[in-house]
Amino acid sequence: MENIIVKIQNASVSFKNFTLHPANIEIPEGFITGITGANGAGKTTFIQMVLGCFPKMNGTVTIKGSDVIKERQKALAMTGVISEKRTFYEDEDALKNEEYFSSFYKNWDKKIYREYLKKMNISPSKNIGNLSKGERIKFQLAFSAAYKPALLIMDEPASGLDPVFRTDFFKILQEFVAEYMATIIISDNVTENLEQIADYLITIKNGECSWKEVI
């Protein structure tokens, strides 16, 4: 029987002009789960809900049994996030950022960090602020690989990647899951992209979520 890493029970959030309707989804550990839907469908809202960004949401979301609202720090300690909004020291390079942040992660692996920087073709001496959008996503994957989170959440990372590297990037994600038994939740507005790599697929349409296994 598969272990469940993320359990969503009747979880929903409402805003003035949008509602993410109640969802009941169990995300298995050690697989890639894709989230797809048109722009504005609710993909980012769903991800934010899983990360406990809405204290007044209805229902519950747990990560490895920890409630993302009541035990948010514990839940987030097991979670890596790759997003355009992720904050690093822009005027410093990858190695300096490692100096500043690595002590916050008890599982930090310097060797893995350098291996992934090389795999992502990110120069360790290039300031983070000078990286392109695609390079920032690749840098964040290297950074996340170094502390091996149980759950890695990615909000449309492929949108900033060139078509040539996109396929390689998806392959690297599959290798990451296989090597570290990690779980990845990744969103994209192109279903075909996710069907190539995802084991499970959550489709969001007008705030309604449906879940299926990818065959």
C-alpha positions as CSV (number, residue, x, y, z in Angstrom):
1,M,0.0,0.0,0.0
2,E,1.3,3.4,-0.9
3,N,2.2,5.9,1.8
4,I,0.3,9.2,1.6
5,I,2.4,12.3,2.0
6,V,-0.2,15.0,1.3
7,K,-3.8,14.5,2.5
8,I,-6.4,17.1,1.5
9,Q,-9.8,16.8,3.2
10,N,-12.7,19.0,2.2
11,A,-10.2,21.9,1.7
12,S,-11.4,25.0,0.0
13,V,-10.7,28.8,-0.1
14,S,-12.9,31.6,-1.2
15,F,-12.1,35.1,-2.4
16,K,-14.3,37.9,-3.8
17,N,-14.0,36.8,-7.4
18,F,-12.9,33.2,-7.1
19,T,-13.5,30.0,-5.2
20,L,-11.4,26.9,-5.0
21,H,-14.1,24.4,-4.3
22,P,-13.8,21.6,-1.7
23,A,-11.2,19.0,-2.6
24,N,-10.5,15.5,-1.3
25,I,-7.2,14.2,-2.6
26,E,-4.5,11.9,-1.3
27,I,-1.1,12.4,-2.9
28,P,1.2,9.3,-2.7
29,E,4.7,9.5,-1.5
30,G,7.6,8.9,-4.0
31,F,5.8,9.9,-7.2
32,I,5.3,13.0,-9.4
33,T,1.9,14.6,-9.2
34,G,1.0,17.1,-11.9
35,I,-1.4,20.0,-11.6
36,T,-2.8,21.3,-14.8
37,G,-5.4,23.8,-15.9
38,A,-5.8,27.0,-17.9
39,N,-4.4,30.3,-16.6
40,G,-6.6,31.5,-13.8
41,A,-8.1,28.0,-13.1
42,G,-6.7,27.9,-9.6
43,K,-3.4,26.1,-9.9
44,T,-1.4,28.6,-7.8
45,T,-4.2,28.9,-5.3
46,F,-4.2,25.1,-4.9
47,I,-0.4,25.1,-4.3
48,Q,-0.7,28.0,-1.8
49,M,-3.4,26.1,0.0
50,V,-1.2,23.0,0.3
51,L,1.5,25.3,1.7
52,G,-0.8,26.6,4.4
53,C,-0.9,30.2,3.1
54,F,-4.6,30.6,3.9
55,P,-5.2,30.4,7.7
56,K,-8.9,30.8,7.3
57,M,-9.4,28.1,4.7
58,N,-12.0,25.4,5.2
59,G,-11.1,21.8,5.7
60,T,-7.6,20.5,6.4
61,V,-4.3,19.8,4.5
62,T,-1.6,17.7,6.1
63,I,2.0,16.9,5.0
64,K,3.2,13.6,6.5
65,G,0.5,14.0,9.2
66,S,1.4,17.6,10.1
67,D,-1.4,20.2,9.6
68,V,-0.2,22.9,7.3
69,I,-2.1,25.6,9.4
70,K,-1.7,24.4,13.0
71,E,1.8,22.9,12.5
72,R,3.0,25.0,9.6
73,Q,6.7,25.2,10.6
74,K,6.9,21.5,11.0
75,A,5.1,20.9,7.6
76,L,7.2,23.4,5.8
77,A,10.4,22.0,7.2
78,M,9.7,18.9,5.1
79,T,8.9,20.9,2.0
80,G,10.9,22.5,-0.7
81,V,9.4,25.2,-3.0
82,I,10.5,26.3,-6.4
83,S,8.9,29.6,-7.4
84,E,9.7,32.9,-9.0
85,K,9.0,34.5,-5.6
86,R,11.6,32.5,-3.7
87,T,14.0,34.9,-2.1
88,F,17.8,34.6,-2.2
89,Y,20.7,37.2,-1.9
90,E,20.6,38.7,-5.4
91,D,24.0,40.3,-5.2
92,E,25.7,37.1,-4.2
93,D,26.6,33.9,-6.2
94,A,25.4,30.4,-5.6
95,L,28.3,29.5,-3.2
96,K,27.7,32.6,-1.1
97,N,24.0,31.9,-0.9
98,E,25.0,28.4,0.3
99,E,27.1,30.0,3.1
100,Y,24.1,32.1,4.2
101,F,21.4,29.4,4.0
102,S,22.9,25.9,4.4
103,S,22.9,26.1,8.2
104,F,19.1,26.2,8.2
105,Y,18.9,22.7,6.7
106,K,20.1,19.8,8.8
107,N,20.4,17.6,5.7
108,W,22.4,20.0,3.6
109,D,24.8,18.1,1.3
110,K,27.5,20.3,-0.3
111,K,28.5,17.6,-2.8
112,I,25.0,17.2,-4.1
113,Y,24.6,21.0,-4.4
114,R,27.7,21.3,-6.6
115,E,26.7,18.3,-8.7
116,Y,23.3,19.8,-9.4
117,L,24.7,23.2,-10.2
118,K,26.9,21.5,-12.8
119,K,24.0,19.4,-14.1
120,M,21.8,22.6,-14.3
121,N,24.7,24.4,-16.1
122,I,24.7,27.2,-13.4
123,S,28.0,28.9,-12.8
124,P,28.8,28.9,-9.0
125,S,30.3,32.4,-9.4
126,K,27.4,34.1,-11.2
127,N,25.3,36.4,-9.0
128,I,21.7,35.2,-8.5
129,G,20.4,38.6,-9.6
130,N,22.0,38.1,-13.0
131,L,20.4,34.7,-13.7
132,S,17.6,34.5,-16.3
133,K,14.1,33.3,-15.3
134,G,15.0,29.8,-16.5
135,E,18.3,29.8,-14.8
136,R,16.7,30.8,-11.5
137,I,14.4,27.8,-11.7
138,K,17.4,25.5,-12.4
139,F,19.4,27.1,-9.5
140,Q,16.5,26.5,-7.2
141,L,16.3,22.8,-8.2
142,A,20.0,22.5,-7.3
143,F,19.4,24.3,-4.0
144,S,16.5,22.0,-3.1
145,A,18.4,18.9,-4.1
146,A,21.1,19.8,-1.5
147,Y,18.7,19.5,1.4
148,K,16.6,16.6,0.0
149,P,13.1,17.7,1.1
150,A,10.5,15.0,1.4
151,L,8.1,17.1,-0.8
152,L,9.1,19.4,-3.6
153,I,6.5,21.8,-4.9
154,M,7.0,23.6,-8.2
155,D,4.7,26.3,-9.6
156,E,5.0,26.2,-13.5
157,P,8.8,25.9,-13.5
158,A,9.0,24.9,-17.2
159,S,7.5,28.2,-18.4
160,G,10.9,29.9,-18.1
161,L,12.9,27.1,-19.8
162,D,14.0,27.0,-23.4
163,P,12.4,24.1,-25.4
164,V,15.8,22.3,-25.8
165,F,16.4,22.1,-22.0
166,R,12.7,21.5,-21.1
167,T,12.9,17.8,-21.9
168,D,16.1,17.4,-20.0
169,F,14.7,19.2,-17.1
170,F,11.7,16.9,-16.9
171,K,14.1,13.9,-17.1
172,I,16.2,15.4,-14.2
173,L,13.0,15.6,-12.1
174,Q,12.3,11.9,-12.7
175,E,15.9,11.1,-11.7
176,F,15.5,13.2,-8.6
177,V,12.4,11.2,-7.5
178,A,14.0,7.9,-8.2
179,E,17.3,8.7,-6.5
180,Y,15.9,10.3,-3.3
181,M,12.4,8.8,-3.1
182,A,11.2,12.3,-3.1
183,T,7.7,13.5,-4.0
184,I,7.1,16.3,-6.5
185,I,4.0,18.4,-7.1
186,I,4.4,20.4,-10.3
187,S,2.0,22.6,-12.1
188,D,1.9,23.5,-15.8
189,N,-0.9,24.8,-18.0
190,V,0.0,22.3,-20.8
191,T,-1.4,18.9,-19.9
192,E,0.8,17.1,-22.5
193,N,3.9,18.3,-20.6
194,L,2.8,16.7,-17.4
195,E,1.5,13.5,-18.9
196,Q,5.1,12.8,-20.0
197,I,6.4,12.7,-16.5
198,A,3.6,12.6,-14.0
199,D,2.3,9.5,-12.2
200,Y,-0.8,11.3,-11.1
201,L,-2.6,14.3,-12.5
202,I,-4.8,16.9,-10.8
203,T,-6.9,18.9,-13.2
204,I,-8.4,22.2,-12.1
205,K,-11.2,23.8,-14.0
206,N,-13.1,26.8,-12.7
207,G,-12.0,26.0,-9.2
208,E,-13.1,22.4,-9.4
209,C,-10.4,19.7,-8.8
210,S,-10.3,16.2,-10.3
211,W,-7.7,13.5,-9.7
212,K,-6.5,10.6,-11.8
213,E,-3.7,8.2,-12.2
214,V,-1.7,8.7,-15.5
215,I,-1.5,5.4,-17.4
